[in-house]
């Protein structure tokens, strides 16, 4: 059996009998993504060609896209009934639009409509869209959009993934031609232009030139200079008490005279920087936890580069979670740990917890998962990009550099919410000539990271594509692990408008587990829903606990049966943690120099500054 032993790469001052804590964790020896050094000349030719091609396709595989469209087009061409249905729908929509246009001729400012936008579509809400001719333009666009939805869905024989790709692509192309995106067909832009004598367009042009020049020069977005890590971001007091080639472990200073004996270890996602959980003084989850009498440790991940191309999921498990857990265990004199994971960090934590449960390692007191998926069968619109063809293309693109570039990652997430993150920004910044005021969450969102080639390939294939974790095939060492082995109580958080980890997907943990699970569903999205400090306006949540032996309740029924509670969900979390903790005691020291964990530097450390 292959093993990894990992210790800090710092140079601790040790007493004669003291040694750093070492964990031995078996890791998988299954084949992974091809190493750069083991690629044949012929393979390198293929990979290099696809990597060069990807620069023009945005990382999307043209073959995967062509296969989806061929599947749809061939099945549609052999379905005369569906074609007749679409012809009938086209006639009905033309008739509806004609009747509406006739009505508008006599009632040009009517608030009536012939089609209502979807609830999440905010483009046509302003009063100007209710006046002629803009009402006619918006209604024509929405009817056309609805017809294309009918055309790209419900074609018998088309695989579900291909249908999703075709429907998504058609929606993206239609959004380009939305009347809200052009000054002549947007009543808000026209009113702004007339009232300001065109100065909004002048300012918009200046904004465009500034953004373009910043992007070409590799500079950060406008307004980001007002935010700086260590000055007004990630400002909680603490020390880096451990460092290896992949992580720095931060121990935060206590803010109460006594603390619960069980520490909290937070495993954030490495897709972005850790400090979303320590944004600023007013909305720092770290500061809130310490104010409630908890000792908090946080992993800060290294921003990988080409030299880290062969770091895999096993390395993130061993050098990340397990090394950090060893350090926390040593510093706190063997106290059991409340482990908390966010997004992909939570997925990694669930893998660690299942492996520890299998191996009878009982150091975890409880588990908290924030917007975390363990079953990836309903992982939202990210699944659009998950098939063998697309993943092979992505792997070849990463093979060239050794990592997934930050721009590629950001572009994928923007594409999933193009109305909110692309087109609305173009209208606001370039047509209206305004600038959205930069805030701490936006500044954090601009501080992107890279993904190592091997890790990202394994993550997408083993979890998203094959769903190995949920189906009992994910191996740590020579043997598979199972979520059902976990016995520590779980606090599971989903967010209502999450496009990265949809709450129905997060909720599936309750199907896989065999322990007490408290599920909390909060308002907001993947990031804003988690950063929901007390006093934040317009927040609510639902919470319910499933006992270990209770029967399963499906997600929609659960939501219907649980009444919402106004306010932040953070107090519910700390109440739950406090009930699982012992009586407060004196806080532990920052680090443990005699045991090999001397403080190395002040928080937020050094890895967080890597670009």
C-alpha positions in Angstrom: 0.0 0.0 0.0 1.3 3.4 -1.0 1.5 5.9 1.9 2.2 9.6 2.2 3.8 11.0 5.4 3.8 14.7 5.6 5.3 17.1 8.1 5.8 20.8 8.1 8.5 22.2 5.8 9.3 24.9 8.2 12.3 24.5 10.5 10.9 24.3 14.0 12.9 24.6 17.1 12.4 21.2 18.8 13.2 20.0 22.3 15.2 16.8 22.5 12.1 14.6 22.8 9.6 16.7 20.8 8.8 15.9 17.2 6.2 17.3 14.8 3.0 15.4 14.5 3.0 13.1 11.5 0.0 11.4 10.0 0.1 8.4 7.8 -2.8 8.3 5.4 -3.1 5.7 2.6 -3.6 7.3 -0.8 -5.0 5.9 -4.0 -2.6 4.4 -6.5 -5.2 4.3 -9.2 -4.0 5.9 -12.5 -4.7 9.6 -12.9 -4.3 12.3 -15.4 -1.2 11.8 -17.6 2.0 13.3 -16.3 3.7 15.8 -18.5 6.9 13.8 -18.5 5.1 10.5 -19.5 3.5 11.8 -22.7 4.6 10.4 -26.0 5.4 12.6 -28.9 2.2 11.6 -30.7 0.1 12.4 -27.6 1.9 15.7 -27.2 1.0 16.7 -30.8 -2.7 16.0 -30.2 -2.7 17.8 -26.8 -0.8 20.7 -28.1 -3.1 21.2 -31.1 -6.2 21.1 -28.8 -4.5 23.5 -26.3 -3.9 26.0 -29.2 -7.4 25.5 -30.5 -8.9 26.1 -27.0 -7.6 29.7 -27.0 -10.2 30.4 -29.7 -13.1 28.4 -28.3 -12.9 29.6 -24.8 -12.1 26.1 -23.6 -15.3 24.6 -25.0 -14.9 21.5 -27.1 -16.3 22.1 -30.6 -16.6 18.3 -31.0 -18.7 18.0 -27.8 -20.9 20.9 -29.0 -21.3 19.5 -32.5 -22.3 16.1 -31.0 -25.0 17.7 -28.9 -26.4 19.7 -31.8 -26.2 16.6 -34.1 -28.1 14.6 -31.6 -30.8 17.2 -31.3 -31.0 18.0 -35.1 -31.1 14.4 -36.2 -33.9 13.5 -33.7 -35.8 16.6 -34.6 -35.5 16.0 -38.3 -37.1 12.5 -37.8 -39.9 13.7 -35.6 -42.6 15.2 -37.9 -45.0 15.4 -34.9 -42.6 17.6 -33.0 -42.1 19.7 -36.1 -45.8 20.2 -36.5 -46.1 21.1 -32.8 -43.4 23.8 -33.3 -45.2 25.1 -36.4 -48.4 25.4 -34.4 -46.7 27.2 -31.6 -45.0 29.6 -34.0 -48.4 30.4 -35.4 -49.9 30.9 -32.0 -47.1 33.2 -30.9 -47.3 35.3 -34.1 -51.1 35.6 -33.5 -50.5 36.6 -29.9 -47.9 39.2 -30.9 -50.2 40.5 -33.7 -53.1 40.9 -31.3 -50.9 42.6 -28.8 -49.5 45.0 -31.4 -53.0 45.9 -32.5 -54.0 46.6 -28.9 -50.9 48.7 -28.4 -51.8 50.9 -31.4 -54.8 52.2 -29.4 -53.3 51.9 -26.0 -49.6 52.7 -26.4 -48.8 52.9 -22.7 -50.7 49.8 -21.6 -49.2 47.8 -18.7 -50.7 44.6 -20.1 -48.5 41.9 -21.6 -49.0 38.8 -23.7 -46.1 36.9 -22.1 -44.5 37.3 -18.6 -40.8 36.9 -18.1 -39.4 34.2 -15.8 -39.1 35.4 -12.2 -35.3 35.6 -12.4 -35.4 37.7 -15.6 -35.1 41.3 -14.4 -34.3 42.9 -17.8 -37.8 44.3 -18.6 -39.0 45.4 -15.1 -38.7 49.2 -15.5 -41.7 51.3 -16.4 -40.2 52.3 -19.8 -40.6 48.7 -21.1 -44.4 49.1 -20.7 -44.6 51.9 -23.3 -44.7 51.6 -27.0 -42.6 50.6 -29.0 -40.4 49.0 -26.2 -43.3 46.9 -24.9 -43.7 45.4 -28.4 -39.9 44.7 -28.7 -39.6 43.0 -25.3 -42.7 40.9 -25.9 -41.5 39.8 -29.3 -38.2 38.8 -27.8 -39.7 36.8 -25.0 -42.1 35.0 -27.3 -39.1 34.1 -29.6 -37.2 33.0 -26.5 -40.1 30.8 -25.4 -40.4 29.2 -28.9 -36.7 28.3 -29.0 -37.1 26.7 -25.5 -39.9 24.6 -27.0 -37.8 23.7 -30.0 -34.7 22.7 -28.0 -36.4 20.7 -25.3 -38.8 17.7 -25.4 -37.4 16.1 -28.6 -37.7 12.4 -28.0 -34.5 10.4 -28.1 -32.1 13.2 -27.3 -29.9 12.5 -24.3 -30.6 14.7 -21.4 -27.1 16.3 -21.3 -27.3 17.1 -25.1 -30.7 18.6 -24.6 -29.4 20.8 -21.8 -26.4 21.9 -23.9 -28.5 22.8 -26.9 -31.1 24.7 -24.8 -28.3 26.5 -22.9 -26.4 27.5 -26.0 -29.6 28.7 -27.8 -30.4 30.8 -24.7 -27.0 32.3 -24.7 -27.2 33.2 -28.4 -30.7 34.7 -28.0 -29.5 36.8 -25.1 -27.0 38.5 -27.4 -30.0 40.0 -29.3 -32.1 41.1 -26.3 -33.4 44.6 -26.9 -32.1 45.5 -23.4 -28.5 45.2 -24.7 -28.7 48.1 -27.3 -29.1 51.8 -26.7 -31.7 52.3 -29.5 -34.0 49.6 -28.1 -33.5 50.1 -24.4 -35.9 52.8 -23.0 -33.7 53.3 -19.9 -30.6 54.0 -21.9 -32.5 56.3 -24.3 -34.0 58.3 -21.4 -30.5 58.6 -19.9 -29.0 59.7 -23.2 -31.6 62.3 -23.9 -31.5 63.7 -20.3 -27.7 63.9 -20.2 -27.1 64.9 -23.8 -25.2 61.7 -24.5 -22.7 62.0 -21.7 -23.7 58.6 -20.4 -22.4 57.1 -23.6 -19.2 59.2 -23.3 -18.6 57.9 -19.7 -19.4 54.4 -20.9 -16.8 54.6 -23.6 -14.3 55.8 -21.0 -15.3 52.9 -18.8 -14.8 50.5 -21.7 -11.4 51.8 -22.6 -10.3 51.7 -18.9 -11.5 48.1 -18.5 -10.0 47.0 -21.7 -6.6 48.5 -21.0 -6.6 47.1 -17.4 -7.4 43.6 -18.8 -4.7 43.8 -21.4 -2.1 45.0 -18.9 -3.1 42.2 -16.4 -4.3 44.8 -13.9 -7.2 44.3 -11.4 -10.7 45.8 -12.1 -11.4 49.5 -11.4 -12.1 50.2 -7.7 -10.2 47.3 -6.4 -7.4 49.6 -5.2 -9.6 50.5 -2.3 -9.4 47.0 -0.9 -6.2 45.3 0.3 -5.7 41.9 2.0 -4.4 42.5 5.5 -5.6 46.1 5.6 -9.4 46.0 5.1 -9.8 42.3 4.0 -8.8 39.2 5.9 -8.0 41.4 9.0 -8.8 39.0 11.8 -5.8 38.7 14.2 -3.9 35.4 14.3 -0.8 33.5 13.5 0.3 31.1 10.8 1.2 28.1 12.9 2.0 25.6 10.1 3.1 25.6 6.5 3.8 23.0 3.8 4.0 23.2 0.1 0.2 23.4 -0.3 -1.2 25.1 2.8 -0.7 27.6 5.6 -2.7 27.0 8.7 -3.9 30.1 10.5 -4.9 30.0 14.2 -7.0 33.1 15.1 -6.5 34.8 18.4 -9.4 34.4 20.9 -11.6 37.3 21.6 -13.3 36.0 24.7 -11.8 35.1 28.1 -12.9 31.5 27.8 -13.5 29.3 24.8 -15.2 26.0 24.1 -12.5 23.3 24.4 -13.2 21.8 20.9 -11.6 23.9 18.2 -13.1 24.7 14.7 -11.0 23.8 11.7 -12.3 25.5 8.5 -11.5 23.9 5.1 -12.3 26.6 2.5 -12.5 26.0 -1.3 -9.3 26.4 -3.2 -11.1 27.7 -6.3 -10.9 31.1 -4.7 -9.0 32.6 -1.7 -10.0 31.6 1.8 -10.9 35.0 3.1 -14.4 35.0 1.8 -15.0 33.7 5.4 -13.0 36.6 6.8 -14.0 39.4 4.5 -14.2 42.5 6.7 -15.0 43.4 10.3 -18.7 43.7 9.7 -19.2 40.3 7.9 -16.4 38.0 9.0 -17.6 34.5 9.9 -14.2 34.0 11.6 -14.7 37.0 13.9 -18.3 35.9 14.6 -17.1 32.4 15.6 -14.4 33.8 17.9 -16.8 36.3 19.4 -19.0 33.3 20.4 -16.2 31.6 22.3 -14.7 29.3 19.7 -11.0 28.7 18.8 -10.8 28.9 15.0 -8.2 27.5 12.6 -8.3 28.2 8.9 -6.5 26.6 5.9 -5.1 29.1 3.4 -4.3 27.2 0.2 -1.3 28.0 -2.1 -2.2 29.4 -5.5 -0.6 26.6 -7.6 1.5 27.2 -10.7 3.1 25.0 -13.4 5.4 23.3 -10.9 2.3 21.9 -9.0 0.8 20.3 -12.1 1.0 16.8 -10.7 -0.7 17.6 -7.3 -3.8 15.5 -7.1 -6.8 15.1 -4.9 -4.9 12.7 -2.7 -2.3 15.5 -2.1 -5.0 18.0 -1.2 -6.4 15.4 1.2 -3.0 14.5 2.8 -1.2 17.9 2.7 -4.4 19.8 3.3 -7.0 18.4 5.6 -4.9 15.7 7.4 -1.8 17.9 8.0 -4.0 20.7 9.3 -5.9 18.3 11.5 -2.7 16.9 12.9 -1.5 20.5 13.8 -4.9 21.4 15.4 -4.9 18.1 17.4 -1.4 18.8 18.7 -1.9 22.5 19.5 -5.1 21.8 21.4 -3.8 18.8 23.3 -5.9 16.2 21.5 -9.3 17.9 21.7 -11.9 16.6 19.2 -12.4 19.0 16.3 -15.5 20.7 14.8 -14.5 20.5 11.1 -16.2 22.9 8.7 -15.9 22.8 4.9 -17.1 25.2 2.2 -17.9 24.2 -1.4 -15.1 21.9 -2.8 -13.4 22.3 0.5 -16.5 20.6 2.1 -16.4 17.8 -0.5 -12.7 17.2 0.4 -13.6 17.3 4.1 -16.4 14.7 3.5 -13.8 12.4 1.8 -11.5 12.9 4.8 -14.3 12.2 7.3 -15.4 9.1 5.5 -11.8 7.8 5.3 -11.3 8.5 9.0 -14.5 6.8 9.9 -13.4 3.7 7.9 -10.1 3.7 9.7 -11.6 4.3 13.2 -10.0 7.7 13.5 -12.4 9.5 16.0 -10.9 13.0 16.1 -13.9 14.7 14.6 -16.5 16.0 17.0 -18.9 17.4 14.3 -19.0 18.3 10.7 -20.4 21.5 9.1 -20.8 21.6 5.3 -21.4 24.9 3.6 -22.8 24.7 0.0 -21.2 21.3 -0.3 -22.0 18.5 -2.7 -21.3 14.9 -2.2 -23.7 13.6 -4.9 -23.1 15.2 -8.3 -26.0 13.8 -10.3 -27.8 17.1 -10.1 -24.9 19.5 -9.9 -26.6 22.4 -11.8 -25.6 23.9 -15.1 -21.9 23.1 -14.5 -22.9 19.6 -15.7 -23.3 21.2 -19.1 -19.5 21.0 -19.4 -19.1 17.5 -18.0 -18.7 14.6 -20.5 -15.7 12.6 -21.7 -15.3 14.8 -24.8 -15.3 18.1 -23.0 -13.2 16.9 -20.1 -10.5 15.5 -22.5 -10.5 18.8 -24.3 -10.1 20.6 -20.9 -7.4 18.3 -19.8 -5.4 18.9 -23.0 -5.8 22.7 -22.5 -4.5 22.4 -18.9 -1.7 20.0 -19.9 -0.1 22.8 -22.0 0.2 25.1 -18.9 0.0 22.7 -16.0 -3.0 24.4 -14.5 -6.5 25.8 -15.3 -6.1 29.6 -15.7 -8.0 32.0 -13.5 -9.7 33.6 -16.5 -11.0 30.3 -17.7 -12.6 29.5 -14.3 -14.1 33.0 -14.0 -15.4 32.9 -17.5 -17.2 29.6 -16.9 -19.1 30.9 -13.9 -19.9 34.2 -15.7 -21.4 32.2 -18.6 -23.7 30.3 -16.3 -25.2 33.7 -15.2 -24.6 35.8 -18.3 -27.7 38.0 -17.8 -26.5 39.0 -14.3 -22.7 38.9 -14.7 -22.2 39.9 -18.4 -25.0 41.7 -20.1 -26.3 43.6 -17.2 -22.8 44.9 -16.5 -22.4 46.0 -20.1 -25.6 47.9 -20.0 -24.9 49.5 -16.6 -21.2 50.3 -17.1 -21.0 51.1 -20.9 -24.5 52.2 -21.9 -25.7 53.9 -18.7 -22.2 55.2 -18.1 -22.2 54.2 -14.4 -19.9 52.3 -12.1 -21.0 49.8 -9.5 -19.3 50.6 -6.3 -16.8 47.9 -5.4 -17.5 46.1 -2.2 -15.5 43.5 -0.2 -17.3 40.5 -1.8 -16.6 41.8 -5.3 -13.0 42.4 -4.4 -12.7 38.9 -3.1 -14.3 37.6 -6.3 -11.6 39.3 -8.4 -8.9 37.5 -6.4 -9.0 34.3 -8.4 -6.8 31.2 -8.2 -5.5 28.5 -10.5 -6.3 24.8 -10.5 -3.5 22.2 -10.8 -3.8 20.0 -13.9 -4.0 16.6 -12.2 -6.2 17.7 -9.3 -8.8 19.4 -11.5 -8.9 16.4 -13.9 -9.4 14.0 -11.0 -12.0 16.2 -9.4 -14.1 16.5 -12.5 -13.8 12.9 -13.6 -14.0 11.1 -10.2 -16.7 13.3 -8.7 -18.7 15.1 -11.4 -18.5 12.7 -14.3 -18.4 9.3 -12.5 -20.0 10.3 -9.2 -17.6 7.9 -7.4 -18.1 9.4 -3.9 -21.8 9.0 -3.8 -21.7 5.5 -5.4 -19.1 4.0 -3.2 -16.2 3.9 -5.7 -14.0 6.7 -4.4 -10.8 5.2 -3.1 -8.5 6.6 -0.4 -5.7 4.1 -0.4 -6.5 0.7 -1.7 -10.0 0.7 -0.5 -13.2 2.7 -1.2 -14.9 5.0 1.3 -18.5 5.6 2.0 -20.3 8.7 3.3 -22.6 6.3 5.3 -19.6 5.4 7.5 -19.6 8.9 9.0 -21.0 9.0 12.5 -20.2 12.6 13.6 -23.3 14.8 13.7 -23.6 17.1 10.6 -24.8 20.7 10.1 -25.5 21.0 6.4 -26.1 24.4 4.7 -27.6 25.0 1.3 -28.6 28.3 -0.4 -31.8 28.9 -2.3 -30.3 30.5 -5.5 -27.0 28.6 -5.7 -26.0 28.0 -9.3 -22.7 26.2 -8.3 -24.0 23.8 -5.7 -27.9 23.7 -6.1 -29.5 23.1 -2.8 -31.4 20.1 -4.0 -27.9 18.6 -4.8 -26.6 19.6 -1.4 -29.6 18.1 0.3 -28.7 14.6 -1.1 -26.2 14.2 1.6 -29.2 13.2 3.8 -29.7 10.2 1.5 -26.1 9.1 1.7 -25.5 9.6 5.4 -26.3 7.4 8.4 -26.0 10.0 11.1 -27.9 12.9 12.6 -28.1 15.7 10.0 -29.4 19.3 10.6 -30.2 20.8 7.3 -30.4 24.6 6.9 -31.6 26.3 3.8 -30.8 30.0 3.6 -31.7 32.8 1.2 -29.1 34.1 -1.2 -26.6 32.4 -3.6 -23.5 30.4 -3.4 -21.4 33.2 -1.8 -23.8 35.9 -0.6 -26.0 33.3 1.1 -23.1 32.0 3.2 -21.9 35.5 4.1 -25.1 36.4 6.0 -24.0 38.1 9.1 -26.5 39.1 11.9 -28.2 42.4 10.9 -27.9 41.7 7.1 -31.3 42.9 5.7 -33.7 40.6 3.8 -32.3 37.4 5.0 -34.2 34.2 6.1 -33.6 30.5 6.5 -35.3 27.2 7.2 -33.8 24.6 9.5 -34.7 21.1 10.5 -33.0 18.0 12.0 -33.2 14.5 10.7 -32.4 11.9 13.4 -30.0 9.1 12.6 -32.8 6.5 12.1 -35.5 8.8 10.7 -37.1 8.1 7.4 -36.2 10.2 4.4 -38.1 13.4 3.4 -37.6 14.6 -0.2 -36.2 18.1 -0.7 -39.4 19.8 -1.9 -41.5 18.3 0.8 -39.0 19.4 3.4 -39.1 23.0 2.2 -42.9 23.0 2.1 -43.1 21.7 5.7 -40.4 24.0 7.3 -41.4 27.6 8.0 -38.9 30.3 7.2 -37.2 32.2 10.0 -36.2 35.9 9.4 -32.6 36.9 10.0 -29.1 35.5 9.7 -28.4 31.8 10.0 -25.1 32.3 11.8 -26.6 32.2 15.3 -28.3 28.9 14.5 -24.9 27.5 13.6 -23.1 28.7 16.8 -26.1 27.5 18.9 -25.7 24.0 17.3 -22.0 24.0 17.8 -22.2 25.1 21.4 -24.6 22.2 22.2 -22.0 19.8 20.8 -19.2 21.4 22.8 -17.9 21.2 26.3 -17.9 23.9 29.0 -15.7 26.9 28.2 -12.1 26.8 29.4 -9.0 29.0 29.0 -8.0 29.4 25.4 -5.0 27.4 24.0 -1.8 29.3 23.1 -1.2 30.4 19.5 0.8 27.6 18.2 2.9 25.1 20.2 6.6 25.8 19.7 7.7 22.9 21.9 5.7 20.5 19.8 6.9 21.7 16.4 4.3 24.3 15.6 5.9 27.6 16.4 4.1 30.7 15.0 5.7 31.6 11.6 4.1 34.9 10.8 1.0 37.0 11.4 -2.3 36.3 9.7 -3.2 36.4 6.9 0.1 34.7 6.0 1.9 34.6 2.7 0.1 32.2 0.4 -3.0 34.5 0.2 -0.8 37.1 -1.5 0.2 34.8 -4.4 -1.2 35.9 -7.7 
